[in-house]
Amino acid sequence: MCGIVGAVAKRNVVPILVEGLLRLEYRGYDSAGLVVVNDKSLERVRSTGRVAELAEKSLKTNGTIGIAHTRWATHGVPSERNAHPHTSNELIAVVHNGIIENYEELRSKLTGEGYIFTSDTDTEVIAHLIHSYYIKNKDLLKSTQSALAELVGAYAIGVIAADNPDQLIGARKGSPLLLGVGEGEYFIASDMSALLQVTQKVVYLEEGDVVALALVGYKIYDAKGGAIERPVNISELNNESVELGEYQHYMQKEIHEQPQALADTLESVCNSQSLVPGIFGAEAANSFAQINRILILACGTSSHAGMVAKYWLEEIAGVPCAVEIASEYRYRVSVADPETLIVTISQSGETADTLAALNHAKSIGHKHTLAICNVPESAIIRQSKLRFLTRAGPEIGVASTKAFTTQLAALFLLTLVLAKQNGRLSAKQEQAHLHDLRHLPSAVLAVLKAEPEIAELAKHFADKHHALFLGRGLHYPIALEGALKLKEISYIHAEAYPAGELKHGPLALVDSDMPVVAVAPNDILLEKLKSNLQEVKARGGQLYVFADSETKIHSSEGVHVMQMPEHAGFLSPILHTIPLQLLAYYVALQKGTDVDKPRNLAKSVTVE
């Protein structure tokens, strides 16, 4: 969620740094800053406002080498003193993405050596550590390499020194960083979008790489310190992330962006050795230690994410959880429990009902609040004590797709952090979950390959007016989400039920004109679900089943099966969401509706 830009050139690099930060704003941040070397001294500008404010403050700043950063607070509250870049003794400056897990140990050590800390961040230890080596050898590259050897955790960093105006050091481990190659000038960035203004030539640094940039060129060193060459690539990324490109609609584009959106959302943790509460804010550890239950408040698609999370939180973390529709919550008399964590979920962060529910919860005594949102600086983010920014990027289609799956990813992270804090997550289990999260983008990509098959299934819905969706356990909310998507963009009336409820009423609706869509993962409820499907088949219903490969459900007369990959365990709801999104999209194409702008709906609901 944080962003890095660095540059060394013969011209003033401040405009390059500022423009780069502007292009990284979508990633989310609560402060921004830059530093340049000017007349052998560090000239630093920081701001807790928008990048535009930083640009205004740095109008008179000038330098041919510099680094810049947008920060989303983890260690230390959002403030100018905690904003990057961080410096050491006016000699070393550092920007950093990631989390240094042994920063407390390093901070204690450096304090004992006489270093004075002026921030609450984990990043400041990097600056002081590099300084401690640099004052001995005056070699910025070697000093950085020595310091990195002491760090535990994930990082992407940029480093400059006041008395070395010709060299910029970059390094990465567990957090992305790339090198931009210009004409006699060189750059680093955490995202290629920040460099499109100056170059399309990019070198993707590998895990553990350290790069030294200067006007005469650059050198890359691997994790063992040996010089190595990496290929120069020509980026195909376009300037406008909102361009459709090869896609017919934004919804289709955003469905296909989900592997990257999930990778970006999980970036700060997936390459780390362990999970830490700090990913939810500087005060998360303290707040989580005081709560004994969770109340999730959300609307529409976001409420479905909350319903999935209820299963996760209670089974994995052992934390009681309730989910309420935000628009209903504040209009009933409820009993406030000060030990409850209020979690609000919103794509825009401006959803009026959710915002009102949050304020109501706070007004009746709830002090622990966490916002999960896709838009930085939104009202819900600002008014919550803790926050997690999903990095889905701009979502233009009204029917939410990538925002939903990234919300699920964020909620799963919350589950794991709480489980670990409650002593319900062993080290082995933690590593297994992190492995599954790392694999998640690839697993989603595999499901997307079924698009042509789903497009064919959608043709069966062209003349239908009603549909029924079934799911069991933690996949029931996914059935709800599938029904909502179909309603939103194809205008087919769709309802979702727990499959076990079929015989308690909905079965009366089933006939050959009522498509029944079933979510069929290979879990402990599979045999129960199969019995429910037989109830539909016996009444002449047409079944459309999205089944894991080992479920042994096969296509037959009246049964249309799309085989999913192997069961993904607790992350299965995310994978089963994808085909339901594609089904809704292709049914809408068959119906000829306006996919991206369905009637009567808006992207951000800011009225009650």
C-alpha positions in Angstrom: 0.0 0.0 0.0 3.0 2.3 0.4 4.8 3.7 -2.6 8.4 4.4 -3.4 10.0 6.6 -6.1 13.7 7.5 -6.5 15.7 9.2 -9.2 19.2 10.2 -10.1 19.6 12.6 -13.1 21.3 15.7 -14.4 18.0 17.6 -14.0 15.9 18.6 -11.0 14.3 15.3 -9.9 11.6 16.8 -7.6 9.0 17.0 -10.4 9.7 13.4 -11.2 9.3 12.3 -7.6 6.1 14.2 -7.1 4.5 13.0 -10.4 5.5 9.4 -9.4 3.8 9.8 -6.0 0.7 11.1 -7.7 0.5 8.0 -9.9 0.8 5.9 -6.7 -2.0 7.6 -4.9 -4.4 4.8 -5.7 -2.4 2.5 -3.5 -3.5 4.4 -0.4 -1.5 6.5 2.0 -1.8 8.8 5.0 1.4 10.8 4.6 3.9 11.6 1.9 7.5 12.9 1.7 10.6 13.4 -0.3 14.2 14.2 0.2 16.9 15.4 -2.1 20.6 16.1 -1.8 21.3 19.8 -2.2 24.8 21.3 -1.7 25.9 18.2 0.3 23.0 18.4 2.7 19.6 16.6 2.9 16.6 18.7 2.0 13.5 17.0 3.3 9.8 17.8 2.8 7.0 15.8 4.4 3.2 16.2 4.7 0.3 14.4 6.2 -2.0 15.7 3.5 -2.3 14.7 -0.1 0.6 14.5 -2.5 -0.7 17.8 -4.0 0.1 19.5 -0.7 3.6 18.0 -0.7 4.0 19.3 -4.2 3.1 22.8 -3.0 5.5 22.6 -0.1 8.4 21.4 -2.3 8.1 24.0 -5.1 11.4 25.6 -4.1 13.2 22.3 -3.4 15.8 21.3 -5.9 18.2 18.4 -6.3 19.5 15.9 -8.9 19.1 12.9 -6.7 16.3 12.0 -4.3 13.8 9.5 -2.9 10.1 9.9 -2.2 7.4 7.9 -0.4 3.7 7.6 0.3 3.0 5.9 3.6 0.2 3.9 5.0 0.7 3.8 8.8 1.6 0.5 10.5 4.2 1.4 13.2 3.3 4.8 14.5 0.3 7.0 13.9 -0.1 9.1 10.8 1.8 12.2 11.4 4.6 14.2 9.9 7.2 12.9 12.4 6.3 9.3 11.2 6.3 10.1 7.5 9.0 8.9 5.3 11.8 9.6 4.3 13.5 9.0 7.6 17.0 10.3 8.3 20.0 9.6 10.5 22.1 12.5 11.8 21.3 14.5 8.7 23.6 12.2 6.7 21.5 9.1 5.6 17.9 9.2 4.3 15.7 6.1 3.7 12.3 5.2 2.4 10.9 1.8 3.1 7.9 -0.4 2.2 7.3 -3.5 4.3 7.6 -4.4 7.9 10.8 -5.0 9.9 9.9 -7.7 12.4 12.9 -7.3 14.7 12.8 -3.5 14.8 12.3 -3.4 18.6 15.5 -5.4 19.1 17.4 -3.2 16.7 16.0 0.0 18.2 17.1 -1.1 21.7 20.6 -1.8 20.3 20.9 1.5 18.4 19.6 3.5 21.4 22.3 1.9 23.5 24.8 3.1 20.9 23.6 6.7 21.3 21.1 7.0 18.4 18.1 9.2 19.1 14.8 8.1 17.5 12.4 10.8 16.4 9.6 8.6 15.1 7.6 5.5 16.1 8.3 3.7 12.9 10.2 0.5 12.3 11.8 2.2 9.3 13.9 4.6 11.3 16.1 1.7 12.5 17.2 1.1 8.9 18.5 4.7 8.6 20.4 4.5 11.9 21.7 1.1 11.1 23.1 2.1 7.7 24.5 5.2 9.3 26.3 3.1 11.9 28.2 1.3 9.1 28.6 4.3 6.9 30.5 6.5 9.3 33.1 3.7 9.5 33.6 2.8 5.8 32.0 5.7 3.8 30.7 3.1 1.3 27.0 3.5 0.9 26.5 0.2 -1.0 28.5 -1.9 1.5 26.9 -0.1 4.5 23.4 -0.8 3.1 24.3 -4.5 2.5 25.6 -4.8 6.0 22.5 -3.3 7.5 20.2 -5.5 5.4 21.9 -8.6 6.8 20.6 -7.6 10.3 17.0 -7.1 9.2 14.2 -9.6 9.7 11.1 -9.1 7.7 10.0 -7.6 4.4 11.4 -4.5 2.8 11.8 -2.5 -0.4 14.1 0.5 0.3 15.7 3.5 -1.3 18.8 5.1 0.4 20.8 8.3 -0.3 23.6 10.0 1.6 24.2 13.8 2.0 27.9 13.6 1.2 27.4 11.2 -1.7 25.3 13.2 -4.2 25.9 10.8 -7.1 24.6 7.4 -5.7 21.2 6.0 -4.9 20.9 2.5 -3.4 17.8 0.3 -3.8 17.1 -3.1 -2.3 14.2 -5.5 -2.0 13.2 -8.6 -0.1 9.5 -9.6 0.2 8.3 -6.3 -1.2 8.5 -5.2 -4.9 11.0 -2.8 -6.3 12.0 -2.2 -9.8 14.6 -0.2 -11.7 13.8 2.2 -14.4 16.3 2.9 -17.2 16.3 6.3 -18.8 18.6 8.2 -21.1 21.5 9.0 -18.8 19.2 8.9 -15.8 18.0 6.1 -13.6 15.0 5.5 -11.3 13.6 3.1 -8.7 9.9 2.6 -7.9 7.6 0.1 -6.2 5.2 0.2 -9.1 5.8 0.7 -12.8 3.0 3.2 -13.1 5.2 5.7 -11.2 7.8 5.6 -13.9 5.7 5.7 -17.1 6.3 9.5 -17.1 10.0 9.0 -17.7 10.7 5.6 -19.1 9.2 2.3 -20.2 12.4 0.4 -19.8 12.4 -1.5 -16.6 14.5 -4.1 -14.7 12.5 -6.3 -12.3 14.7 -6.8 -9.2 14.7 -10.3 -7.8 14.3 -11.3 -4.2 17.4 -10.1 -2.2 18.7 -7.9 -5.0 20.6 -4.6 -4.2 21.1 -2.0 -6.9 23.5 0.9 -7.0 22.4 3.7 -9.3 24.6 6.6 -10.5 24.6 8.9 -13.6 27.2 6.6 -15.2 24.9 3.6 -14.9 23.8 0.9 -12.4 25.0 -2.3 -10.9 22.9 -5.0 -9.4 24.1 -7.4 -6.7 22.2 -10.6 -5.6 21.4 -11.7 -2.1 24.9 -13.1 -1.7 26.6 -9.9 -2.7 27.7 -11.0 -6.2 27.3 -8.8 -9.2 24.6 -10.0 -11.5 22.8 -8.9 -14.6 19.0 -8.7 -14.9 17.2 -8.3 -18.3 15.8 -4.9 -19.3 12.2 -5.2 -20.2 9.9 -2.8 -22.1 6.8 -2.2 -20.0 3.5 -2.7 -21.7 1.6 -0.9 -19.0 -0.3 2.1 -20.3 -0.6 5.5 -18.7 -4.3 5.2 -18.0 -5.3 2.4 -15.6 -8.9 3.1 -16.5 -8.5 2.3 -20.2 -10.4 -0.8 -21.3 -7.6 -2.2 -23.4 -8.6 -5.6 -24.7 -11.7 -5.9 -22.7 -15.3 -5.2 -23.8 -16.4 -3.8 -20.4 -14.9 -2.6 -17.2 -16.5 -5.4 -15.3 -14.8 -7.9 -17.5 -11.5 -6.1 -17.1 -11.8 -5.9 -13.3 -12.7 -9.6 -13.0 -9.4 -10.3 -14.8 -7.5 -7.9 -12.6 -8.3 -9.9 -9.5 -5.1 -11.9 -9.4 -3.0 -8.7 -9.4 -5.4 -7.0 -7.0 -5.1 -9.9 -4.5 -1.3 -9.9 -4.9 -1.2 -6.2 -4.2 -3.5 -6.5 -1.2 -1.5 -9.3 0.3 1.9 -7.8 -0.6 2.8 -6.6 2.8 2.3 -9.9 4.5 2.7 -12.8 2.0 6.4 -12.4 1.8 6.9 -11.9 5.5 7.9 -14.6 7.9 5.0 -14.0 10.2 1.8 -12.1 10.7 1.7 -9.0 12.8 -1.2 -6.9 14.1 0.5 -3.7 12.8 -0.9 -4.3 9.3 -4.2 -3.1 10.6 -2.8 0.1 12.2 -0.4 1.3 14.8 -2.8 0.6 17.7 -4.0 -2.8 16.5 -2.1 -4.9 18.9 -3.4 -3.0 21.9 -7.0 -3.0 20.5 -7.1 -6.7 19.6 -5.9 -7.6 23.1 -9.0 -5.9 24.6 -11.7 -7.4 22.4 -13.6 -10.6 22.8 -16.1 -10.4 20.0 -16.6 -8.8 16.6 -19.5 -7.0 15.0 -19.3 -6.5 11.2 -21.4 -3.7 9.6 -21.7 -3.5 5.9 -24.1 -3.2 2.9 -24.6 -5.3 -0.2 -21.6 -7.1 -1.5 -19.5 -6.0 1.4 -22.0 -7.6 3.8 -21.5 -10.9 2.0 -17.8 -10.6 2.6 -18.6 -10.1 6.3 -20.8 -13.2 6.3 -17.9 -15.4 5.0 -15.6 -13.8 7.6 -18.0 -14.9 10.4 -17.3 -18.5 9.5 -13.6 -17.9 9.5 -13.4 -15.9 12.7 -15.4 -18.3 14.7 -13.8 -21.5 13.5 -10.1 -20.4 13.1 -9.8 -17.5 15.6 -12.4 -18.6 18.1 -13.9 -15.1 18.2 -17.7 -14.8 18.3 -18.8 -12.7 15.4 -22.1 -11.1 14.3 -22.8 -9.5 10.9 -25.5 -6.9 10.5 -26.8 -4.9 7.6 -25.5 -1.4 8.3 -28.8 0.3 7.2 -30.7 -1.7 9.9 -28.2 -1.7 12.7 -28.6 1.9 13.9 -32.4 1.7 13.9 -32.8 -0.9 16.5 -32.0 -0.8 20.2 -28.7 -2.7 20.8 -26.6 -3.4 23.8 -23.1 -1.9 23.5 -20.2 -4.1 24.5 -17.0 -2.1 24.9 -15.0 -5.3 24.3 -16.5 -5.6 20.8 -14.5 -4.8 17.7 -16.7 -2.9 15.2 -15.6 -3.8 11.6 -17.0 -1.7 8.8 -16.5 -2.8 5.2 -16.9 -0.5 2.2 -15.5 -0.3 -1.3 -15.8 3.5 -1.5 -15.5 4.4 2.2 -18.3 6.8 1.7 -21.3 4.4 1.9 -23.8 6.5 3.8 -25.5 3.7 5.7 -22.2 2.1 6.8 -20.8 5.4 7.8 -23.9 6.2 9.9 -23.8 2.7 11.5 -20.1 3.3 12.4 -20.9 6.7 14.0 -23.9 5.1 15.9 -21.7 2.3 17.2 -19.2 4.9 18.5 -21.9 7.0 20.0 -23.2 4.1 22.2 -19.8 3.3 23.5 -17.9 1.1 21.0 -14.3 2.3 21.0 -12.6 -0.4 19.0 -13.2 0.3 15.3 -11.6 -1.1 12.1 -12.4 -0.1 8.5 -11.7 -2.3 5.5 -11.9 -0.1 2.5 -10.5 0.4 -1.1 -10.3 4.2 -1.0 -7.7 6.1 1.1 -8.7 9.3 2.9 -12.4 8.3 2.7 -14.7 9.1 5.6 -14.9 5.6 7.0 -11.1 5.4 7.0 -10.7 8.7 8.7 -13.3 7.9 11.4 -12.0 4.5 12.3 -9.3 3.8 14.8 -7.8 0.9 12.8 -7.9 0.4 9.0 -6.8 -1.9 6.3 -6.7 -0.6 2.7 -7.5 -3.2 0.1 -5.4 -2.5 -3.0 -7.9 -3.4 -5.7 -7.1 -0.2 -7.6 -9.8 1.8 -9.4 -13.1 -0.2 -9.7 -15.3 1.5 -12.3 -17.9 -1.2 -12.9 -20.9 -0.7 -10.6 -21.1 -4.4 -9.8 -18.2 -5.0 -7.4 -15.8 -7.7 -8.3 -12.2 -7.2 -7.3 -13.2 -5.1 -4.4 -15.1 -8.0 -3.0 -12.4 -10.6 -3.3 -9.8 -8.2 -1.8 -12.2 -7.6 1.1 -12.3 -11.4 1.6 -8.5 -11.5 1.6 -8.3 -8.7 4.2 -10.8 -10.4 6.4 -8.9 -13.7 6.2 -5.8 -11.8 7.3 -7.7 -10.4 10.2 -8.8 -13.9 11.1 -5.3 -15.2 11.1 -3.9 -12.3 13.2 -6.6 -12.8 15.8 -6.1 -16.5 15.8 -2.4 -16.1 16.4 -3.0 -13.6 19.2 -5.5 -16.0 20.8 -3.0 -18.9 20.7 -5.1 -20.8 18.2 -2.6 -20.6 15.3 0.6 -22.7 15.5 3.7 -21.7 13.7 3.2 -24.6 11.3 -0.4 -23.5 10.6 0.7 -19.9 10.1 3.2 -20.9 7.5 0.7 -23.1 5.7 -1.9 -20.2 5.5 0.8 -17.8 4.3 1.7 -20.4 1.6 -1.9 -20.6 0.5 -2.2 -16.8 0.4 0.9 -16.6 -1.8 -0.7 -19.1 -4.1 -4.0 -17.4 -4.2 -3.4 -15.1 -7.2 -2.2 -18.1 -9.3 -5.3 -20.1 -8.2 -7.6 -17.3 -9.3 -5.8 -17.1 -12.6 -6.4 -20.8 -13.2 -10.2 -20.3 -12.5 -10.3 -17.4 -15.0 -9.2 -19.8 -17.8 -12.7 -21.3 -17.6 -14.2 -18.1 -19.1 -15.1 -19.6 -22.5 -17.0 -22.5 -20.8 -18.9 -20.2 -18.5 -19.8 -18.0 -21.5 -21.5 -21.1 -23.1 -23.4 -21.9 -19.9 -24.7 -18.3 -19.8 -26.6 -18.9 -23.1 -29.0 -21.1 -21.1 -30.1 -18.0 -19.1 -30.9 -15.7 -22.0 -34.7 -16.2 -21.8 -35.0 -16.8 -18.1 -36.6 -14.4 -15.6 -35.8 -16.1 -12.3 -32.9 -18.1 -10.9 -32.1 -19.9 -7.6 -28.6 -20.0 -6.0 -27.6 -22.6 -3.4 -24.6 -23.0 -1.1 -23.8 -24.5 2.3 -21.6 -23.3 5.2 -19.2 -20.6 4.3 -20.2 -20.9 0.7 -23.8 -19.8 1.3 -22.7 -16.1 1.3 -21.0 -16.8 -2.0 -24.3 -18.0 -3.4 -25.8 -14.7 -2.1 -23.1 -12.8 -3.9 -23.7 -14.8 -7.1 -27.4 -14.0 -7.0 -26.7 -10.3 -6.3 -24.4 -10.1 -9.3 -27.0 -11.7 -11.6 -29.7 -9.3 -10.4 -27.5 -6.2 -10.7 -26.5 -6.5 -14.3 -28.8 -8.9 -16.1 -32.0 -7.9 -14.2 -32.9 -11.6 -13.7 -34.6 -12.0 -10.4 -32.3 -14.3 -8.4 -32.5 -15.6 -4.8 -30.0 -17.5 -2.8 -30.6 -20.0 0.0 -28.7 -22.3 2.2 -29.1 -25.6 0.3 -30.6 -27.3 3.4 -33.4 -24.8 3.3 -34.5 -25.8 -0.2 -37.2 -28.2 1.0 -38.5 -25.6 3.5 -40.2 -23.5 0.7 -38.0 -22.6 -2.3 -38.4 -26.1 -3.8 -41.9 -25.1 -4.7 -40.5 -22.7 -7.4 -38.3 -25.3 -9.1 -39.3 -26.3 -12.6 -37.6 -26.5 -16.0 -37.7 -22.8 -16.4 -36.0 -22.1 -13.1 -32.1 -22.4 -13.3 -30.6 -23.6 -10.1 -27.0 -22.6 -9.6 -25.0 -24.5 -6.9 -21.7 -23.8 -5.3 -20.2 -27.3 -4.6 -16.8 -27.3 -3.0 -15.2 -30.6 -1.8 -15.8 -29.9 1.9 -17.5 -31.7 4.8 -20.9 -30.6 3.6 -20.5 -32.0 0.1 -22.6 -35.2 0.6 -25.4 -33.1 2.2 -25.3 -30.8 -0.8 -25.5 -33.7 -3.3 -28.8 -34.7 -1.6 -30.1 -31.2 -2.1 -29.2 -31.3 -5.7 -31.0 -34.6 -6.2 -34.1 -32.8 -4.8 -33.8 -30.3 -7.7 -33.2 -32.9 -10.3 -36.2 -35.0 -9.2 -38.4 -32.0 -9.9 -37.1 -31.4 -13.4 -34.9 -28.4 -12.4 -31.9 -27.4 -14.5 -28.7 -27.5 -12.4 -25.6 -25.4 -13.0 -23.0 -26.7 -10.6 -19.6 -25.2 -9.9 -17.8 -28.1 -8.4 -14.2 -28.9 -7.2 -12.4 -31.5 -9.3 -12.7 -34.2 -6.7 -16.5 -33.9 -5.9 -17.4 -36.6 -8.5 -20.3 -34.5 -9.7 -20.6 -35.0 -13.5 -22.6 -33.5 -16.2 -25.8 -35.4 -17.2 -29.3 -34.6 -18.5 -30.3 -31.5 -16.7 -27.0 -31.2 -14.9 -24.4 -28.8 -16.2 -21.1 -29.0 -14.3 -18.1 -26.6 -14.4 -15.1 -28.3 -12.9 -13.1 -26.0 -10.6 -9.5 -26.7 -9.4 -8.8 -28.7 -6.3 -10.5 -27.6 -3.1 -8.7 -24.5 -1.7 -9.7 -25.0 1.9 -10.6 -21.9 3.8 -9.9 -19.8 0.7 -12.3 -21.7 -1.4 -15.0 -18.9 -1.2 -12.7 -16.6 -3.1 -12.1 -19.0 -5.9 -15.8 -19.9 -6.2 -16.7 -16.2 -6.5 -14.9 -15.9 -9.8 -17.2 -18.2 -12.0 -20.3 -16.6 -10.5 -19.0 -13.2 -11.5 -18.3 -14.4 -15.0 -21.7 -16.1 -15.2 -23.5 -12.8 -14.4 -21.3 -10.9 -16.9 -22.0 -13.3 -19.8 -25.7 -13.6 -19.0 -25.9 -9.8 -19.1 -24.3 -9.9 -22.5 -26.9 -12.3 -23.6 -29.6 -10.0 -22.2 -28.1 -6.9 -23.8 -28.0 -4.8 -20.6 -25.6 -2.1 -19.8 -23.0 -4.1 -17.9 -21.0 -1.4 -16.3 -23.9 1.0 -15.6 -26.9 -1.1 -14.5 -30.1 0.9 -14.2 -31.0 2.5 -10.9 -27.6 1.8 -9.3 -24.5 3.8 -8.5 -21.0 2.8 -7.6 -20.9 4.7 -4.3 -24.1 4.9 -2.3 -23.7 8.1 -0.4 -27.4 8.7 0.5 -29.5 6.7 2.9 
